[in-house]
Structures are given as C-alpha cells and as structure tokens.
Amino acid sequence: MARNAALPLACYTVLDLTRARAGPTCVRQLVDWGARAIKIEMPGGRSGDGMGGNRHGFDFQNLHRGKQAITLNLRDPEGVAIFKRLAGGADVVVENYRPDVKRRLGIDYESLRTINPRLIYGSISGFGQSGPYRDRPGVDQIAQGMGGLMSITGLPGQGPVRVGIPIADLCSGILLAQGILVALIERESTGRGQWVHTSLLEAMLSMLDFQASRWLMSGEVPPQAGNNHPTGIPTGVFETRDGHINIAAAGDELYERLCRAIERPDLRTDPRFATAKARSANRDVLMETLMPVTRQKDSATWIRLLNEAGVPCGPIYRVDEAFADPQVKHLEMAQPVHSPALGDLTILGHPVSHGERRLPIRGPAPELGQDNEEILTGLGYTKDQIPDFTHRGVI
C-alpha cells in the first residue's frame, strides 16, 4: 500500500498483530489517517480472521482495509526474529493477545523496547493487563454485561438486552487509537515510546458516562428506560400516523417550543409538566398525553414542523434507509474501493473530515501474505531466502 504523504499519519509505520474486532478497529483509525500498517498473520492459508469473518466477506473487508500483509509464524524463533527486525524500524505495535501470551512469545513491550526505545506499544485485552481477571478471555458480549450496559438497555422489565453493535469492541479500539496518538505526540518531546493499553471492560464503563455518574455521585442505580431518555424528558420514540419518529425536547426552552409546535400550550403550564423536575416525576403520564397528538400527523410532517420550530426531530431508519438519506449521501460515508480479488466495492467511510477534505479509503483488505516479498526484502532478506522460509513454515 503506497503512502500518501498528504495524510496526517503518513510518516508512521504500524505493526498489526490484532484479530477479532477491537484491535483491528484501533488500527483502522490509524490507517485511515495515513499510517502504513502491516497486518501480521500466521501462515497456512487461513480464509478468515476469527470474528472478522471470511477474508472476502463484508466484515473483514471493512475492518482491514488499506493494510499491507505478511505471514509470520511467531511460534518459530526465526519468525520472532523477523518480527523483531520489523519492530526495530516501526513506530507502533498493536496487539490484543491475553497478557500472558505476548510474554510467552517474547514480543511483549519490555522485550521490544530494548530493540526500539521509541516504540509505542498498544494493547487491548478483555479485562486489563493486571488484576484478578487479567487472564480471562474477554469478548464484547461479556463486557456489555459486566460493564452494566445490558442492565440499562431495553424496555423496563424486559431483562438484560445487548446493544445491536459490538460497542465494547468498537469503543476500546477507538480509545486505544486515541491513546496511541497522544503517545506519539509525547514522544516528540521525550524521545521515548511507551506502553498504552485499555480493555473492553474499561471502555464499556467509560461509555456509561452519565449513567455511571448517577451511581458514583448520587447513589442511584440506573434502570432500563426503553426508548425514552432516562433523564431528558420528553425525549424518545413517538408514534405517528404512518410510523415512528424521535423527538428530543428536554429542558424548558425546547419543551415550550414543542408545546407551541403541536398546538398544546396548555401542556406548558400544566403543573404536572411545568418544570423539568415535574416532567421527570410524571414522565409516563406526559408521554401518554403526547402520543395521541403525534398520531394525528404523518412522520414527514412532524419532522418538518418540529425542526422548523427548533425542536430536534428525526426519522427512525433501517440501515438501507439511513444510507439513502440525502444528508448521509452528502457526507459521503459510503466510499468506493477496488479490490483485485472482489472488484469494485462500497465500504464504510471514515467519519472525520479535515477541513473540506474527506479522508479517502486507501485500498481494500489485503490477501494473506500478499506483501511477504516486498517487506522481507525491505528488511534485507534476499529473494532466495523467501522460498526456504515458506517451505519451513516461518512465513
């Protein structure tokens, strides 16, 4: 994958030891911002990447786009030696092994920092690099449960409900990428690398945000609130003549605008709803009062009227409908990429723009070991050595 010097991270090289989703999500952020990433995989013709699915499937192509790829047997001393030579010239290593595995392989931070003191070493685990659960296998579903998210998701009394995306994986990956960027900035002044790490559990707790603060500061255990906002009332899902919409009218000013827009000024002065505290205490009654009103018009009409009145209101889309929306099309979140193996594809774009510039998708996901020769010869190995490495299972 050619470097694009115009991209902000074009000067950095990342070694990607990750699998599943959390680690690849981290590396994807760095790749989209221009870093050269080398995906390191075991030799042997694996068709997929565990939870990343089939190599030519939609999930793998989205997670691993824009990388180079090399095969290395890290259970073989020669494979480890090649990896360490790579690490000597890299800026970042990202891995999501359990804490004991990387030490057993001899590719942990302490081992690599002696080779490259400027190396940033990023780790994601299920539960953290220390503590009583450090060696447990951790996946998104477990983190959603242990982090408290499933207890506040779903309808009241429904029982635990998982979120419809692997949110612990995604958030931990994004947070680790953020930590790596901070470490790269710090390296500019110190000249030294460092070990940056997070976990699915830490990320999940962090994402609880105000729900965590409700417990930590107020001693209140947040309950399930369904489609209604747990504290900002009235905010939630409302039925219309032809479907459902979201309305967000928390706070006195927005609530007053809502009452005017739906032509129910009496609800603004009704003592049951006149203050935020009163609306919170009488949330169910307020929602039951508003619902017959919203059923009187179709969704498109309410979306137009309420937005014109300055009340946040929007449709509730299926995924296909979301990508058909004119604003989503304008944002260019669906991006084209050409794969030599699969032809022309459309995958999810990067959500951050730099000024007027939308970051391009730099290329498809790589084939297994597709860059073995280029990377190994770049390290000083000869083309004659590569078939021997392959024959002996080193690459």
N, C-alpha and C positions, 0 to 999 in steps of 0.2 A: 504494500500500500504506500503510494507516494506521499511524501509530506507536503502539506500546503502551508507555506511559510506565512500566509496571511492569517491563519488561525491562531488564537492566543496561546495554545499549549504546544505549538508545532516543534518546539525545541526539546521536548521531553520524550523519553522512552519509558514505557511501562511494560513490565513482565506480568502476564496474566496467568496465574495458577488456579483461577476460580472455576467453580462448577455451580450447577443448580441456578439460583436466581439472584441472591443478594450480592454476591461478589461480582458477577457479570454486570449487574446494574450499576455498580460503582465504576467499573472500567468503561462502561458505555458513556458515562458522563465525560470522562477524560478523553475518550476517542472523539466524541462529537465536538469537543473543543480543540481538537487538532493533535492530540498526543499520538505518537506511534506506539501501538500496543501489539505485543507478540503473545498470542494465545498458545500456551504450552499444554500439550495433551499426551497421554500415554500412547505409544504406538500400538498397532493391532487392528486398525480399521473400524473403530467404534463408529456406529452410524448416528449416534446422538450424544447427549450430554446430560444424562440423568433426567432431572426435572426440566431441563431445557428442551426435551423432546427430540424428535428426529432432526438430523442436521439440515435437511432441506425443508423442514416444516416452518410454519409461521413464527413460532416462539423462538427457536434457535436463530433464525434469520434476524429477528428484531433485537435479540439480546447481544449478539456477537458481531453486528455489522461493523465494517471498517477496520478489521484487525488483520494482521498477518498471523500465520500459524506455523508452529514447529512441533514435531513429536519428540519427546524425551522420556526415557524410562528413568524416573527418579528413584527407583529401587535398585538401579545399577550404579555402581560408583562412577563409571565413565559418564553416565547420564547426568549425575550430580555435578561432576567436574565441568561438563559443558554448560550446565545451568549457572554454575558459579562464575564461569568466564563471562556469560551474558550479564550476570548481576554486577560484575565489575564495571561495566560501562552503562548501566541503566540508572534511571532517576528514581523509579518507583517499582516496587513489587507489591502485588495484591494477591492475597490468598484467603481461603475460607476453610482450611483444614481445622479439625479439632486441635486444641492446643498441644496435645501430646504427639500428634502425627508429624508436624513440621520439625519438631526437635529430633524425633527418631530418624527422619530423613536427612537431618543435618542442613536444613535450609531455613532455619528459624532466624530471627533478626540478629541475635547475638553472633551466630555463625557468619552471617553475611556482612555485618558491619565491619568486621575485621578486613574484609576484602574491599569494601566500598563504604568509607565512613560517611559519605554524603547521601547514602541511600535512604529513601523514605519507604518504610515497610508498613503496608496497610493490611489489617486483619479484620475479618468478620467471623464471629462464632455464634453459636446459639444463645449462650448464657454469659459470656465473658471469658477473659483469659485467666481468671482466678476465681476462687470461691468453691462452694460445695458442689455446684452443678457444672463446673468447667469442662468436664469430660463427657457430659451427656450429649447425644446427638440432638440437634435442635433444628426445627423447620418452622415455617410460617404459621401453620395451624396451631402448633404448640405455643408459640409466642403470643398469638392473638388471645389464646385462653389465659395464659399465665400473666399477661400484661393487663388484663382487665377489660380489654376491648369487647370481647364477646358478651360480657355481662351488661354492657350499655348499648348493644346493638340489637335491633329488632323491636317488635311490638311489646308493650307491657304485659308481663306474664307469659310470654312466649317461650321462655327458656333461652339458653345461650345461642347466639347466632353469629356466624363468621361473616366478615366483610367479603364482598364479591371480588376483590382483588387481593393478591398476596402482599398486603400492606406492610407487614413487618420486614419482609424481604426488600421491598422497594425503598422503604424509608431508611433502613440500615445502610443500603447501598449508596443512596444519595448523601446520607450523613457522613459516611466514610469518605466519599469523594470530596466533600467539603473539608473534612479534616486533613486530607492529603494536600489540598490546595493551600491551606493555612500553613502546613509543614513546609511546603515548597517556598512560600514567602518567607518563613522564619529562617530557612536555610540560607537565604540571601544575606542575612546579617550574621548568622553564626558560623556558616560554612559546614554545618553538621546536619546529618539526617536524623531521623528518629522513628520510633515505632508508634504508629497511630492505630487504634483499634476501637471497635464498637461491637455490639451484639444485637441480635434480633430482639432480645428482651429489653435492652436499654432503649433501642429505637422505639419499641412499642410503648413503653412507659412514657417516653418523651412526647409521643404523638397524642397521648391522652390530654395533654395541655391543661385547659381549664377544668376538665373533669378530674384530673389528678389534684389540682389545686383545691377543688371543692372538698376533697378528703383531707389533704395535708393542712390546709388553713382553717377550714370550717368544720371538719369532722363529719361531713355529710357524705354518705355513700351514694354515688350517683345511680339512679335506677334506669331501666330501659324507658325510652321516651318515644319509641316508634319513629314516625315521620315528622314529629313535632320537635322543634328545637328545645333542648332541655331547660334553657333559661330565658331566651329571647322570644317573647310571646306578644302577638301571634306570628309565628314563623313555622311553616310546614307545608304539607300537601293538602290541596283543596280540590274538591270535585267541581267540575264544570258541566255544562250541558253535553259536551262530547268527549270528556276525558278527565284529565287531572293537570294541575299546574302547581308550581311552587310560588308562594308569596312569603316575603320577609318584611314584616312591619314592626320590628322590635323598637322600643323607645317611643317616647311621647310624640315626637315630631312625625315619625313615619306612621305611627298609629293614627294620628289626626289626619294625615293625608289619605290614608286608607279609608277612613270613615267618610271623608268627603267624596272620594272617588266612587265608592259603592253606594253613595247617596243614603248613608245611615248616620247622620250627625248625632243622633241620639246615643249611639254606642260610645261616643267620645265622652259624654257627660254621665253616662250610666255609672253609678257608684261602684258597681261590681267590676268595672273595667277602666275607671278613670285614671288610675295610676299603674305604674309598672308592677308594683307590689300586689295591687288588686288583681291585675290581669294574670299574674303568676298564680295567685291563690285560686282563681276561677278559670283556669286555662281551659278545662274541658267544656265548661259552660260557654265560654267565648267561642271556641271552635264550633260547637253545636249551633251557636247563633249565627256565625258567619257562613256556615256551609250551605244553608238554603239560599242565601244571597248569591253565592258564587255559582250555584247550579243554574241560575237564570240565564247565563250567557255562555257562549262557547269559549274555548280556550284562547283562540286568537284574539277575540275581542277584549277579554280581560288583560291579556298580555300587553296589548296596545294601550288600553285605558290606564292601567296601573303604572306602566312605565312613563307615560305622558304626565302622570300625576307625581312622578318621582318616587314611586314605591317599587322596590325590586320585585320583579315577577318574571318567571320564565317557564318554558315548556319542560316536560319530562320525557326525554327521548329514549328510544332504543339506540344501540350503538350505531346502526346504519343511519338512523335519522340524525344523530349527532354529526356525523361526517358529511351529511348532505346540507347542513345548515350554512347559509351564506357567510356568516361570520367565521365559522370554522374553515371554510374554503379560503377565505381571505387570509387567515392566519397561516395557511399552508402547512398544517400539521400532518397531512398525508403527503409523503415525499417519495419521488421515484428513485429507484436504484436498479442497475443492471447486474444480474448475476450470470457469469459464464455457464453455470450449471442449470439455472432455472429460467433464464431470460429476464424480461422486464418485470419488476416487482414494485409494489407500493407498500411502504412501511411507515411506521410512526416517526414523525419528525421530532427534533429537539425543541423543547418548549421555551427556550430563552433566546431572544434576539439581541444582537449587539448593534444598537442604533437602528439603521434601516436594513441591516443585514440579517437574513435568516441563515443559520448555520447549515451548510449542505450535508447530506448523507454521503459519506466519503467512499462507500463501497459496500458490497454485500458481505455476509459472513464468509469466512474462509473455508476452503476444503481442508480435510485432515492433512497436516504436514505439507501444505502446498508450498511453503517458503523454506523448506529444510535446506536446500542447496544455497539459496541466497544468504540466509542467516549464518549458516555454518562457514561458508567461505568468507563471509564478512568478519568472522571471528579468527580466521587464519587457518582453518582446516582446508585440506585440498579436496578437489572433486573426487580423487581416487579413494579417499578415506570414507566417503559417504556410503557407497555400497556395502563396505565392510561393517560400518555402524548399523546399517539396516539389517544385514544378514545376522548380526549378533544380538539384535533386539535392543540396541542402545537408542536408536531413533525409529 
